[in-house]
Amino acid sequence: MSRKGSARCVLPHRMRRLSQLSRSQVTQKRAMTWCQSKGNIPYFETSAKEAINVEQAFQTIAKNALQQEAEEQLSVPF
């Protein structure tokens, strides 16, 4: 069952060293807990500078968006 307008992915965020974390940033544990509470939304830590997980995150987001679109099209009454 799809929910119109619901988030099915989380935009990747940059990896940071622990020394760079500030109180205003979300911890990995908190972000992962939130993703799990929203139906296991994919969570990625990415670094464009280091080329870490950028392509995997994009591929997953694109795949999930296409899948959600297909599910919504199937649920549209004729």
Secondary structure per residue as TSV (DSSP state, phi and psi in degrees):
chain	resnum	aa	ss	phi	psi
A	1	M	-	360.0	125.7
A	2	S	-	-99.6	149.4
A	3	R	-	-109.8	116.8
A	4	K	T	-58.7	129.1
A	5	G	T	81.2	5.1
A	6	S	-	-83.7	151.7
A	7	A	-	-79.1	132.2
A	8	R	-	-117.2	3.4
A	9	C	-	-155.5	160.5
A	10	V	-	-117.2	133.2
A	11	L	-	-65.2	137.8
A	12	P	-	-61.6	153.3
A	13	H	E	-122.8	160.9
A	14	R	E	-74.0	144.9
A	15	M	-	-75.9	144.2
A	16	R	-	-132.5	149.2
A	17	R	-	-71.0	150.0
A	18	L	G	-56.4	-32.5
A	19	S	G	-68.7	-16.9
A	20	Q	G	-93.7	-8.7
A	21	L	-	-68.7	136.0
A	22	S	-	-118.1	169.1
A	23	R	T	-63.1	-23.2
A	24	S	T	-84.0	-8.7
A	25	Q	S	-91.3	150.6
A	26	V	-	-83.7	133.8
A	27	T	-	-75.4	159.1
A	28	Q	H	-59.5	-44.0
A	29	K	H	-60.4	-44.2
A	30	R	H	-65.9	-41.7
A	31	A	H	-64.1	-43.3
A	32	M	H	-66.0	-39.3
A	33	T	H	-62.9	-43.2
A	34	W	H	-62.1	-45.8
A	35	C	H	-59.8	-42.8
A	36	Q	H	-64.2	-38.3
A	37	S	H	-70.8	-16.3
A	38	K	T	-102.3	25.1
A	39	G	T	91.8	33.4
A	40	N	-	59.5	48.9
A	41	I	-	-62.2	136.4
A	42	P	-	-58.9	139.7
A	43	Y	-	-123.6	130.4
A	44	F	-	-132.9	140.7
A	45	E	E	-102.4	127.3
A	46	T	E	-126.3	159.7
A	47	S	B	-145.8	109.5
A	48	A	T	-67.4	-37.0
A	49	K	T	-60.8	-42.6
A	50	E	T	-95.9	0.9
A	51	A	T	56.1	48.1
A	52	I	B	-108.3	118.6
A	53	N	S	62.7	8.0
A	54	V	H	-66.4	-50.3
A	55	E	H	-66.3	-41.7
A	56	Q	H	-60.9	-42.7
A	57	A	H	-63.6	-46.0
A	58	F	H	-61.6	-46.3
A	59	Q	H	-60.8	-42.0
A	60	T	H	-66.5	-44.0
A	61	I	H	-62.0	-45.6
A	62	A	H	-64.2	-44.8
A	63	K	H	-61.1	-45.2
A	64	N	H	-65.8	-38.0
A	65	A	H	-64.9	-43.3
A	66	L	H	-66.0	-39.8
A	67	Q	H	-64.8	-42.7
A	68	Q	H	-64.2	-41.4
A	69	E	H	-61.7	-42.6
A	70	A	H	-64.3	-41.6
A	71	E	H	-63.4	-39.6
A	72	E	H	-67.1	-36.6
A	73	Q	H	-66.7	-35.1
A	74	L	H	-71.2	-26.0
A	75	S	T	-91.3	-0.5
A	76	V	S	-78.1	125.2
A	77	P	-	-69.4	146.6
A	78	F	-	-90.7	360.0
